[in-house]
């Protein structure tokens, strides 16, 4: 009888050691997973991020000149650019002159500095219409479209990218018809 008891205890001991060995192997193999399941984090407070920019285009027409400025009406710093669409098949010249701080690149005029919230461009772009004949039998218009984008910084996190950087303006421009 003692032999059976010893064999039973020996078998139980071997089974127990095997169980402990399996548990050890499983624990070692799933160390990362165990850490994931046993860690937690708490956070208090937060910040609202404004990811959109908003501007308002100001156009003043006087003495056959359209003077264009742009105001940042949003809550974040932004760059602005304008595109002036004027007829080319008219009997009079339309001259577009960018003021100080504006740069022409492609079809757009870019304001070189970013605008802080509430700030308006310090200079303007002027579309001047000259020598209109007294009698013309067609209508025409000089259309101005403005766009804005959030300021993006270089890798150092301090220096803003130039306003003419193409990656800033990667979004498509859509016009909704009424």
C-alpha positions as CSV (number, residue, x, y, z in Angstrom):
1,X,0.0,0.0,0.0
2,X,2.8,2.3,0.8
3,X,4.2,1.7,-2.7
4,X,0.9,2.8,-4.3
5,X,0.8,5.9,-2.1
6,X,4.4,6.7,-3.0
7,X,3.8,6.1,-6.7
8,X,0.7,8.3,-6.5
9,X,2.6,11.1,-4.7
10,X,5.5,10.7,-7.2
11,X,3.0,10.9,-10.1
12,X,1.3,13.9,-8.6
13,X,4.7,15.6,-8.0
14,X,5.7,15.0,-11.6
15,X,2.3,16.2,-12.9
16,X,2.7,19.3,-10.6
17,X,6.2,20.0,-11.9
18,X,5.0,19.6,-15.4
19,X,2.1,22.0,-14.8
20,X,4.5,24.5,-13.3
21,X,6.9,24.1,-16.2
22,X,4.0,24.7,-18.7
23,X,2.8,27.7,-16.8
24,X,6.4,29.1,-16.7
25,X,6.8,28.6,-20.5
26,X,3.4,30.2,-21.2
27,X,4.2,33.2,-18.9
28,X,7.6,33.7,-20.5
29,X,6.2,33.4,-24.0
30,X,3.4,35.9,-23.4
31,X,5.4,38.5,-21.5
32,X,4.4,41.4,-23.8
33,X,0.8,40.3,-23.9
34,X,0.7,40.1,-20.1
35,X,2.2,43.6,-19.9
36,X,-0.5,44.8,-22.3
37,X,-3.3,43.3,-20.3
38,X,-2.1,44.5,-16.9
39,X,-1.1,48.1,-17.7
40,X,-3.6,51.0,-17.8
41,X,-3.5,54.8,-18.2
42,X,-5.6,57.6,-17.0
43,X,-5.8,61.1,-18.6
44,X,-7.4,64.2,-17.3
45,X,-8.2,67.4,-19.2
46,X,-7.6,67.8,-22.9
47,X,-7.1,70.3,-25.7
48,X,-9.4,71.2,-28.5
49,X,-7.6,71.2,-31.8
50,X,-8.7,73.5,-34.5
51,X,-7.7,71.9,-37.8
52,X,-9.6,74.2,-40.2
53,X,-8.7,77.7,-41.2
54,X,-11.2,80.4,-42.1
55,X,-10.6,83.7,-44.0
56,X,-12.7,86.5,-45.4
57,X,-11.9,88.1,-48.7
58,X,-12.1,91.9,-48.8
59,X,-12.5,93.6,-52.2
60,X,-12.8,97.3,-52.7
61,X,-13.6,98.7,-56.2
62,X,-12.8,102.3,-56.8
63,X,-11.5,104.3,-59.8
64,X,-11.5,101.1,-62.0
65,X,-9.2,99.3,-59.5
66,X,-10.1,96.3,-57.5
67,X,-8.0,96.2,-54.3
68,X,-7.9,92.8,-52.6
69,X,-7.0,91.9,-49.0
70,X,-7.6,88.8,-46.9
71,X,-8.5,88.6,-43.2
72,X,-7.9,85.5,-41.0
73,X,-11.2,84.9,-39.3
74,X,-10.3,81.5,-37.9
75,X,-8.6,80.5,-34.6
76,X,-5.3,79.3,-36.0
77,X,-2.4,80.8,-38.0
78,X,-2.8,80.4,-41.7
79,X,-1.3,81.2,-45.1
80,X,-3.5,82.8,-47.8
81,X,-3.4,83.0,-51.6
82,X,-5.6,84.5,-54.2
83,X,-6.3,83.7,-57.8
84,X,-7.6,86.5,-60.0
85,X,-9.6,85.4,-63.0
86,X,-9.9,88.2,-65.6
87,X,-11.0,88.1,-69.2
88,X,-8.2,88.1,-71.7
89,X,-10.2,88.7,-74.8
90,X,-11.3,92.3,-74.0
91,X,-10.4,95.5,-75.8
92,X,-8.7,97.0,-72.8
93,X,-5.8,96.0,-70.5
94,X,-6.3,94.5,-67.0
95,X,-3.1,94.8,-65.0
96,X,-2.6,92.8,-61.8
97,X,0.0,94.2,-59.4
98,X,0.9,92.5,-56.2
99,X,1.8,94.7,-53.2
100,X,4.8,94.3,-50.9
101,X,4.7,90.8,-49.3
102,X,2.9,89.1,-52.1
103,X,4.6,86.6,-54.5
104,X,3.2,85.3,-57.8
105,X,3.7,81.6,-58.4
106,X,1.8,79.9,-61.2
107,X,-1.8,81.2,-61.3
108,X,-1.8,82.4,-57.6
109,X,-0.5,85.3,-55.6
110,X,0.8,84.1,-52.2
111,X,1.0,86.3,-49.1
112,X,4.6,85.6,-47.9
113,X,3.8,85.8,-44.1
114,X,1.3,83.8,-42.2
115,X,-1.7,85.6,-40.7
116,X,-2.5,85.3,-37.0
117,X,-6.1,85.0,-36.0
118,X,-7.9,88.4,-36.6
119,X,-5.0,89.7,-38.7
120,X,-5.5,91.1,-42.3
121,X,-2.8,91.2,-45.0
122,X,-0.8,94.4,-44.6
123,X,-0.7,95.0,-48.3
124,X,-3.0,94.2,-51.2
125,X,-3.1,92.8,-54.7
126,X,-4.6,95.4,-57.2
127,X,-6.3,94.5,-60.4
128,X,-6.4,97.7,-62.5
129,X,-8.7,98.1,-65.5
130,X,-7.4,100.7,-68.0
131,X,-8.6,102.5,-71.1
132,X,-12.1,101.1,-71.4
133,X,-13.8,102.1,-74.6
134,X,-16.8,104.4,-74.2
135,X,-19.1,101.9,-76.0
136,X,-18.7,98.2,-75.5
137,X,-21.4,95.6,-76.2
138,X,-20.5,92.9,-73.7
139,X,-20.3,92.4,-70.0
140,X,-17.2,91.2,-68.1
141,X,-16.0,90.7,-64.6
142,X,-12.8,90.2,-62.6
143,X,-13.3,87.3,-60.2
144,X,-11.2,86.8,-57.2
145,X,-10.9,83.5,-55.3
146,X,-9.1,83.2,-52.0
147,X,-7.8,80.1,-50.3
148,X,-6.1,79.5,-47.0
149,X,-4.3,76.7,-45.3
150,X,-2.9,76.0,-41.8
151,X,0.8,76.9,-41.2
152,X,3.1,73.8,-41.4
153,X,6.5,73.9,-39.8
154,X,9.8,72.5,-41.0
155,X,11.4,69.5,-39.3
156,X,12.9,71.7,-36.6
157,X,9.4,72.5,-35.4
158,X,10.1,76.2,-35.3
159,X,10.6,77.5,-38.9
160,X,7.4,77.7,-40.9
161,X,7.6,76.4,-44.5
162,X,7.3,79.1,-47.2
163,X,3.8,80.0,-48.2
164,X,4.5,78.8,-51.8
165,X,5.4,75.3,-50.6
166,X,3.2,73.0,-52.8
167,X,2.5,70.4,-50.1
168,X,0.6,73.1,-48.1
169,X,-1.9,73.5,-50.8
170,X,-2.5,69.8,-51.6
171,X,-6.2,70.0,-51.0
172,X,-8.5,70.2,-53.9
173,X,-10.6,73.4,-54.5
174,X,-14.3,72.8,-55.1
175,X,-16.9,75.3,-56.1
176,X,-20.5,74.7,-55.1
177,X,-23.1,75.9,-57.5
178,X,-26.3,77.4,-56.2
